[in-house]
Amino acid sequence: MEFDLVAVQDAISVSVELRKRWRKDWVDLMELAVWGDLRSQQIGLGGKLRKRVLEYGERLRSYVSDRSWIPHPREQIKNALSTSLQLREVIEKVGELMGQFAEGEDLARLQSFWQDFSDRLMADITEREGKLVQLLNQQYHEEV
């Protein structure tokens, strides 16, 4: 059986408005990570955070990217699931680093901003992954 192409596009596509909002949120997060007053007893923690936030931006960019260049719907779905998993992993890593900072004028604002941003994104990831898995399962159940 063929995939429902409308359902596939719905599952793999992120709206322009959401993409713009996440991009702005990521820029705000990066600004706080680079310019914010954050302190820790661990040497190099600020640099690690900045690298992870940059990686987060790269994974977020992959998550929202257009997959129309991928020729087969199954491959589009698998690509979307893969980028989703990669984004989940980096969200966890950034969250771990956030918890290692001890003080700083911008720490509470950064942690609050991160919690809101990552929660909103995880809600989308969870919903989108559910749709993607359902599409794959329908395909595999009908092939058997």
N, C-alpha and C positions, 0 to 999 in steps of 0.2 A: 504494500500500500504506500501511496505517496503521502508526504507530509502536507498538512494544511499550511500553505505558504503564508497566509494571513496570520495564523497563530504563531508561526515561526518568527515572522517579522515583529509581532507584538512582544514575543519573549526575548528577542535579542536586541531590540532597539530601545534606546534611551531618548526621551524627549529632549528637544533643543533647550527648553526652559530648565529642565533638571540638569542637563549638561552644563549650562551656563552657571547655574547656582553652585554646583559642585566645584566648578573651576574657580569661581570667586572664593568659595570657602577654602579651597586648597591654597590659594594665594594668600589669604588671611592667615591660615595656619603656618605657612612657610615664613611669613613676615614675623609672626610671633616666635617661631623656632629660631630664626636668625637674629632678630633684633630685640627679642624679649629679654627681660631681666630674669634669668633662671639660674639657680645655683645648686650645686651638688658637691659632695665630698669626693666624688669620683672624677678623676682627671679624664678629660676627653668625652664626657657624657654629652656635652652640648654638640660636639661634632658628630657623634653617633646619631643623635636625634635628628640633626639636619640631614644627614645622609638617608636616614629612614623616611623622613618626610618627603624628600626628593623621590625616593623609590616609591613611596605611596602615591605621589603625583603621577609617576610613570605608569603604575598599575591602574590607577583610576582612569588615566587616559586610554589605556587598552580596554578597560571595562566598558567605556562609553563609545568606543570607536565603531565605525560602520563596518559591517561584515559582508556587505553585498559583493565584494570582490571574491569571496569564497564561493566556488561554483555550486556545491551541493548543500542543501539544507541541513543534513546530518552533520556535516563538517562545520557549518556555521554554529550549530548548537554545541558541538563539542568544544569549539574555540571559545564560545561564550562561557561555558562551564569552566574551562581551564583558566581563563582570565579572572573569573569570579573566585576561584580557589586561591589564585595568586594574590588577589586583593585581600581576601580574608586573612591570609598569612601575614601580610605586611601590616594590616590593621592591628593584629595581635602584637606584633613586634613593636610598633609605635606605642601602643598602649602600655606595654611593659616598660619601655624607656620613660614614658611620662611619669610612671609611678616611682622612678628612682630619683627624681629631683626633690630636693628638700626644702628649698625656699626661693624667694625672689618676688619682686613686685608683680610680675606678670604670671606667676605660676598658677594661681587660682583661676585666672581668666583663661589661660592656655588649657588647663585641665577641663574646665567647664566647656569651653569651645570644642575641644576634642571629643568629649563625651557626647555632646549633642550631634556633632558632625558624624562621628563613627556610628552612633545609634541609628541615625537617619539612613546612612548608607547601608548598614547591616540589614535594616528592614527591607530595603530594596533588593539587596542581594538574596535574602531568604525567599522573598516572593518570586523573584526572577528565576532562581535556581529551581524552585518548585515547578514552575511552568516548563522549564527546559527538561527536567527529569521526566515530567509527565509526557511530554512530546516523544522523548526517546523510548519510554516504556510502552507507549501506544504502538510505536513502530515495531518494537521487538516482539510484543505480544501478538501482533497481527502477522508477523513473519513466521512464527513458530507453528 
